[in-house]
Amino acid sequence: MNQEQIALVLGICLLAGGAIDYLLMKWGDPRKPVKLIQPMGVLLGAGLLAWSQLSPGISKVEEAKLSVSAATPAFVVNALRFRDGDGQVTDSLTGLSWRKRDSGHDTGWAEARVFCLGLGEGWRLPRVEELQGLYDPRGTASASCGSSSCKIPPQINKLTGSWFWSQQASSDGAEPWVLSLRTGKRYSSPIHNLRGNRALCVRSGKG
């Protein structure tokens, strides 16, 4: 219950209590006390206010998470979801932390893996599904990625390209996936293909 709803409930309770008091005084037995209705309305409103504040209901962060997950597969960009940190961005929905910078130049798959592992502290190449989780198909979020604009959270703002390696191979097991954060498309690529491919590193549980 937000502040506007709380104020509305309190106002309705006060008005209702006052109206009932007035009617009872006008048409009821004047010898009987009737000044209990309005205080009861105030108590009811106060009770609803306390419930809204103390109830173990959905917090604002949980509401943000639910709004994102409820919209799957549609992507909902939310400032509460992506937390901007020192050189990284943490996704509060998945628990993943993403580097803001990519490898900075065209790289093959093996070099991309070494680049991420060399950062230490759990950094690695992402799975293709994790990369897809950054992509906003509706285009409500965007960030510069080299000469293009990628449909990703704007906090990831130091990319030099739009195609990124994943850690796993395609279904035939021959070549790993690369995914475009500009178009959302993916394809399998020879591991020595340098043209346009970069490493965007991720790690778990380091928000």
N, C-alpha and C positions, 0 to 999 in steps of 0.2 A: 504494500500500500504506500503510495507516494504522498508527499506533503499536501498536494492539492486534494487528493481523495480524503485524507485525514481531516482537512479543514472543512470539506463538504459534509462529511459525516457528523462532525461536531456541530456545524451550523444547523443541519436538519434536526438533530436531537434537541438542540436548544429551542428552535422554532416550534417543534412538535410539542415539547413540554410546556412552553408558554401558551400555545393555543389551547391545549387541554385544560390547563389551569384557568384560563379565561372562561372557557365554556362551562366548567364546573362551578366557577364562582357566579356566573350569570344565571345558570339554570339548576344548579344543584342546591343542596340544603346549606344555607349560609351558616348554620350552627356547627357544621362539620369541617374540620381542617382539610384543605385540599392542596396545600402548598408542598406536595411531595413529588409531583409529576416532573416539574422542571429540574429539581436536583437529580431525579432518577435519569433524566435525559443526559445531564452532564456526566453522571457516573457511567452511563452506557458509552457515551462518546469517549470518556477517559479510558474505559476498558478496551475499546477498539484501538485507541491510540497505543496503549501499552502492548496489546497483542501484536500490533504491526511492528513494534520496535523490538520486542523480546522473543517473538516466535522464531523457532529455528527454520525459518522459511528460506527462500532463495535469495542469496546475497546478490549484490550488483554484479560481482565477478561471475557468479554462477549463472545469472541471467544472460550475461554476455556469452558464456560458453554454450548455454542451451540455444541461444539465438543462432550461433554458428552451426552447431551440430544439427539443429532442426532444419537448417536450410541445405544440408548436404543432399545432392552434390553441388548445389549452388554455393558460391563462395561469399562469405560475409566479412568484410574488412572492419575490424573493430579496434579502437585504440587500446582497449583493455586486453585484447588478445595478444598483440605483438608489443612486447616491452623492449624499448630501446636501451641498450647497454653499451659498455665500453668495447667498441669494435665488433659487437655482435647484437643480434636481435633474438629474443626468446619468444617462442610461440607458447602461450599459456594453455592452449587447447591440447597440443601434442606433447609438450614438454621438451621439444627440440630447440636447440640454439643454433642459429645460422650466422656464419661470418658475413659481415657487410661487404667485404672485398672478395673478389674471386682471385684466381691465380695470376691474372693480369696479362696473359699472353696465350696464344694458341698452344695447346698441349695434347699429347697422346694420353691414352687411358692409364698406362703404367705410371707415367710422370704425374698425372693428376692424383693417383692414389698416394704416391710418395709425398707429393706436396701437402696433402691433408694430414697424413700420418706424421709428417715432420713438424706439424704444429703442436703435437703432443696433446696431453690431457683429453684424450678421447675423440679428437677430431678425425673425421673420416669422410669418404665420398658418400653421398646420400643414396638411398634406394630410389628408383624411378618414381614410386608412389609418393615418397616424401617430397620430391621435387614438384610433382603434380599438385601436392597440397598447398604449395606457395602460389600456384597460378590461379588468377581470377578470370574465369571465362567471360564474365560480364563486363570486364574492363573498368570496374569501379575503383580499382587501385592501380597505380602505375609508378614506375621508377625508371630512370634513365639506365640503359645498359649498352654502353658504347655509343654507336650512332643510332641506336633504336630505342624504343620505349617498351619495357617489359611490363606485363600485367601481374605485378607482384606488390607486396606491401612496400610502401614508400620508404620505410625505415631501412630497407636493404638497398642502399643508395650509392654504392661504390663499385658497381659492376662494369666490366669493360667489354662484355659480349653478351649474347643472348642464348647460346647453346651450351649445355652443361652435361658432363659425364655423370652417369649413375654407377653404382658399384657392382650391379649384377648384369649378367648376360641376358640376351633376349631368349625367347622360348626355345630356339634351336640350339642354344648353348654356344654358339660360335662367336658372337660379337656382343659387346655391352650396349646398353641403351644410352642414347643422348636425347635430351629433351630441350625444346625451345621454350623459354619463359616469355617469349614475345607472342607465339602462336599457340602454345600448348601442345604442339605436335611432337611426336617422338619417332625415332628410327634407330635401327641397330647400325653400329658403325665399326669399321675395322679399328683395332686398338691402336694402330699407328697413324690413324687419320688425325692430323694436327689442325686442319683448316677450320677455324671458327670455334673449336671446342675448348671449353675451359673447365676449371674445377671450382665448384662452390661447396665449401666444407660445412659439415653439420656435426653436432654431437648431442648426446642425450643427457638430460638431468643436470644441466649446468647453468640454470637460469640465474 
